Amino acid sequence: MTTVFVCADGSPAGQDAAAWAEALAASTGADLIVDEVERLGSLASPPDLVVVGAAAGQWYPALHLDQPAHALVARAGWPLAVVPGGASPGVGHLVVGVDGTPASLDALAWAAGLAAALGADLTLVHARPTRPSRDAARDRAGGQAEGLLAWAAPVLARGGRPELREADGDPVGPLRRAGGERPRSVIVLGGRPVDGTHHHAVGSVGLRILDHLFVPVAVVPPGTRSPAPPAGPGAGPTGPGRVDRGG
């Protein structure tokens, strides 16, 4: 992770989001940019993570695109962290929802890379549908639904030791529970492409989690590369890189 961009709006939630992002930049050595959301489009290169503060409520069933956090979630062209007011700075535990789809596996790779870079805990949550959808049936036919252990295999092969959890039914409850069990948790969700099929990057599961926002929630677009861990023992950064506070 080389660049973290914080959307500055002067609100209490925005200030808490900036403190959270500064702690993350300090842990990874990333450059930190704190500026208005309009500057995103003029950056020389896309940030590795965009951070925005937001309050819980009024996310589900529909986004309110006049609100900056909602507008960013709708398009999610970068990995995006939505941080609630009062969030504790730092990341010590990442909870990622996986179902075998390419989007969820990209989110898993991103979360695993960040966990390795930070020395954070990693929990994988898979909720088995009680009534499989057409998408789930198609994924099984394509060899996607191989099981939680198989999806975790790349993480295990790199020496990771994630906690694996399975549940039946709606994934929202298991994700919330896992996110609330340890301090400095982040819930990580796979996004989806914004195209003729999907008008927003987040589906109903993500919106319902955001609707009861109590820990940061990261939305990872498909195809996002994994953050690189430090080069070796003791190689982790002790402070942020360049800090740019626009004005």
C-alpha positions as CSV (number, residue, x, y, z in Angstrom):
1,M,0.0,0.0,0.0
2,T,1.6,3.3,-1.1
3,T,-1.2,5.9,-1.0
4,V,-4.2,6.5,1.3
5,F,-6.6,9.3,0.4
6,V,-8.9,10.7,3.0
7,C,-12.0,12.6,2.0
8,A,-11.9,15.7,4.2
9,D,-15.3,17.3,4.9
10,G,-14.8,18.9,8.4
11,S,-17.4,16.7,10.0
12,P,-16.7,14.8,13.3
13,A,-17.0,11.5,11.4
14,G,-14.6,12.9,8.8
15,Q,-12.1,13.8,11.5
16,D,-12.4,10.3,13.0
17,A,-11.9,8.8,9.5
18,A,-8.7,10.9,9.0
19,A,-7.3,9.7,12.4
20,W,-8.1,6.1,11.4
21,A,-6.4,6.6,8.0
22,E,-3.4,8.3,9.5
23,A,-2.9,5.3,11.8
24,L,-3.1,2.9,8.9
25,A,-0.6,5.0,6.9
26,A,1.7,4.9,9.8
27,S,1.5,1.1,10.0
28,T,2.2,0.6,6.2
29,G,4.4,3.6,5.4
30,A,1.9,4.8,2.8
31,D,1.7,8.4,1.7
32,L,-1.4,10.1,3.2
33,I,-3.5,12.6,1.3
34,V,-6.2,14.5,3.1
35,D,-8.3,16.6,0.8
36,E,-11.7,17.2,-0.7
37,V,-13.3,14.4,-2.6
38,E,-13.2,16.4,-5.8
39,R,-9.4,16.0,-5.9
40,L,-9.6,12.3,-6.4
41,G,-10.1,12.7,-10.1
42,S,-7.0,14.9,-10.5
43,L,-4.5,12.6,-8.8
44,A,-1.5,11.4,-10.9
45,S,-2.2,7.8,-10.0
46,P,-5.1,6.1,-8.2
47,P,-4.8,5.7,-4.5
48,D,-4.6,2.2,-3.0
49,L,-7.3,3.1,-0.5
50,V,-9.9,5.8,-0.2
51,V,-11.2,6.6,3.3
52,V,-14.4,8.4,4.0
53,G,-16.3,9.1,7.3
54,A,-20.0,8.4,7.6
55,A,-22.7,7.8,10.1
56,A,-24.8,4.7,10.3
57,G,-28.3,4.6,9.0
58,Q,-30.2,5.4,5.8
59,W,-28.0,3.2,3.6
60,Y,-30.6,0.4,3.0
61,P,-32.5,-0.2,0.8
62,A,-31.2,2.6,-1.4
63,L,-28.1,4.9,-1.6
64,H,-28.5,8.7,-1.3
65,L,-26.1,9.9,-4.0
66,D,-26.1,13.5,-2.7
67,Q,-24.0,12.3,0.2
68,P,-20.3,11.9,-0.5
69,A,-19.9,8.6,1.3
70,H,-22.9,7.1,-0.6
71,A,-21.7,8.4,-4.0
72,L,-18.3,6.8,-3.4
73,V,-19.8,3.5,-2.4
74,A,-22.0,3.6,-5.5
75,R,-19.1,3.6,-7.9
76,A,-16.2,2.3,-5.7
77,G,-13.5,2.6,-8.4
78,W,-10.9,2.1,-5.7
79,P,-10.7,0.1,-2.5
80,L,-12.9,2.2,-0.2
81,A,-13.1,2.2,3.6
82,V,-16.2,3.7,5.2
83,V,-15.3,4.6,8.8
84,P,-18.0,5.3,11.4
85,G,-17.6,8.1,13.9
86,G,-15.7,7.1,17.0
87,A,-13.8,4.3,15.3
88,S,-10.6,3.3,17.1
89,P,-7.5,4.1,15.0
90,G,-5.6,1.2,13.6
91,V,-6.4,-2.2,12.0
92,G,-5.9,-5.3,14.1
93,H,-8.5,-7.7,12.6
94,L,-9.9,-8.1,9.1
95,V,-13.2,-10.0,8.5
96,V,-13.9,-10.9,4.9
97,G,-17.0,-12.5,3.5
98,V,-16.3,-15.2,0.9
99,D,-18.6,-17.2,-1.3
100,G,-16.3,-18.5,-4.0
101,T,-17.2,-15.8,-6.5
102,P,-14.3,-14.0,-8.2
103,A,-15.2,-10.8,-6.5
104,S,-15.1,-12.3,-3.0
105,L,-11.8,-14.0,-3.8
106,D,-10.3,-10.7,-4.9
107,A,-11.5,-9.2,-1.6
108,L,-9.9,-12.1,0.3
109,A,-6.6,-11.6,-1.5
110,W,-6.7,-7.9,-0.7
111,A,-7.6,-8.5,3.0
112,A,-5.0,-11.3,3.4
113,G,-2.3,-9.0,1.9
114,L,-3.2,-6.2,4.3
115,A,-3.4,-8.5,7.3
116,A,0.1,-9.8,6.4
117,A,1.5,-6.3,6.0
118,L,0.0,-5.2,9.4
119,G,0.4,-8.4,11.4
120,A,-3.3,-8.4,11.9
121,D,-5.7,-11.3,12.4
122,L,-7.8,-12.5,9.5
123,T,-11.2,-14.2,9.7
124,L,-13.0,-15.7,6.7
125,V,-16.8,-16.0,6.9
126,H,-18.9,-18.1,4.5
127,A,-22.7,-18.2,4.8
128,R,-24.2,-21.1,3.0
129,P,-27.5,-20.2,1.3
130,T,-30.5,-22.1,2.6
131,R,-32.1,-21.6,-0.8
132,P,-29.4,-21.4,-3.5
133,S,-29.8,-18.6,-6.0
134,R,-29.3,-19.0,-9.7
135,D,-26.0,-17.2,-9.3
136,A,-24.9,-19.7,-6.7
137,A,-25.9,-22.6,-8.9
138,R,-24.0,-21.1,-11.8
139,D,-20.9,-20.6,-9.7
140,R,-21.0,-24.2,-8.6
141,A,-21.4,-25.3,-12.2
142,G,-18.3,-23.2,-13.0
143,G,-16.2,-24.8,-10.2
144,Q,-16.3,-21.6,-8.0
145,A,-18.0,-23.0,-4.9
146,E,-15.2,-25.3,-3.8
147,G,-15.5,-24.8,-0.1
148,L,-14.0,-22.4,2.5
149,L,-10.8,-24.4,3.0
150,A,-10.1,-24.4,-0.7
151,W,-10.7,-20.7,-1.0
152,A,-8.4,-20.1,1.9
153,A,-5.6,-22.3,0.3
154,P,-3.6,-19.4,-1.2
155,V,-3.5,-17.7,2.2
156,L,-2.5,-20.8,4.0
157,A,0.2,-21.5,1.4
158,R,1.8,-18.1,2.2
159,G,1.9,-18.9,5.9
160,G,-1.3,-17.2,6.9
161,R,-3.4,-18.6,9.7
162,P,-6.9,-17.3,9.2
163,E,-9.8,-18.3,11.3
164,L,-12.5,-20.0,9.1
165,R,-16.2,-19.7,9.9
166,E,-19.2,-21.2,8.2
167,A,-22.8,-20.4,8.9
168,D,-26.2,-21.1,7.3
169,G,-28.4,-18.4,5.8
170,D,-28.0,-14.7,5.6
171,P,-24.3,-13.6,5.7
172,V,-25.1,-10.2,7.4
173,G,-25.4,-11.5,10.9
174,P,-22.2,-13.7,10.9
175,L,-20.2,-10.8,9.4
176,R,-21.4,-8.4,12.0
177,R,-20.8,-10.8,14.9
178,A,-17.2,-11.5,13.7
179,G,-16.6,-7.8,13.3
180,G,-17.7,-7.0,16.8
181,E,-15.7,-9.7,18.6
182,R,-12.3,-8.1,18.5
183,P,-11.0,-4.5,18.7
184,R,-10.0,-2.5,15.7
185,S,-11.9,-4.8,13.3
186,V,-12.6,-4.1,9.6
187,I,-15.3,-5.9,7.6
188,V,-14.1,-6.5,4.0
189,L,-16.6,-7.0,1.1
190,G,-16.1,-7.7,-2.5
191,G,-17.5,-5.1,-4.8
192,R,-19.0,-5.6,-8.2
193,P,-18.4,-3.9,-11.6
194,V,-20.7,-1.0,-12.3
195,D,-22.1,-1.8,-15.7
196,G,-25.3,-2.5,-17.5
197,T,-26.2,-5.3,-15.0
198,H,-25.2,-3.5,-11.8
199,H,-25.8,0.2,-11.3
200,H,-23.9,0.3,-7.9
201,A,-20.8,-1.4,-6.7
202,V,-22.4,-2.7,-3.5
203,G,-25.3,-5.1,-3.3
204,S,-28.0,-5.6,-0.5
205,V,-25.6,-7.4,1.9
206,G,-23.1,-4.5,1.8
207,L,-25.9,-1.9,2.2
208,R,-27.4,-3.7,5.2
209,I,-24.0,-3.9,6.9
210,L,-23.4,-0.2,6.2
211,D,-26.9,0.6,7.5
212,H,-25.7,-0.5,11.0
213,L,-22.2,0.8,10.7
214,F,-20.2,0.2,13.9
215,V,-16.8,-0.8,12.5
216,P,-15.0,0.3,9.3
217,V,-16.3,-1.4,6.2
218,A,-14.0,-1.8,3.2
219,V,-15.4,-2.4,-0.3
220,V,-12.8,-3.9,-2.7
221,P,-13.5,-3.7,-6.5
222,P,-12.9,-6.8,-8.6
223,G,-9.4,-7.2,-9.9
224,T,-7.8,-5.1,-7.1
225,R,-4.2,-6.1,-6.4
226,S,-3.2,-7.3,-2.9
227,P,-1.2,-4.9,-0.7
228,A,2.4,-6.1,-0.4
229,P,3.6,-7.1,3.1
230,P,6.9,-5.7,4.6
231,A,10.1,-7.3,3.2
232,G,11.0,-9.2,6.3
233,P,11.0,-9.3,10.1
234,G,11.3,-5.8,11.5
235,A,10.8,-4.3,8.1
236,G,7.4,-2.8,8.9
237,P,7.1,1.0,8.8
238,T,7.1,3.1,12.0
239,G,5.3,6.1,10.5
240,P,3.4,7.4,7.5
241,G,5.2,8.4,4.3
242,R,4.5,11.8,2.7
243,V,1.6,13.6,4.3
244,D,-0.4,16.0,2.0
245,R,-3.1,18.0,3.7
246,G,-4.8,19.9,0.9
247,G,-6.3,23.3,1.3
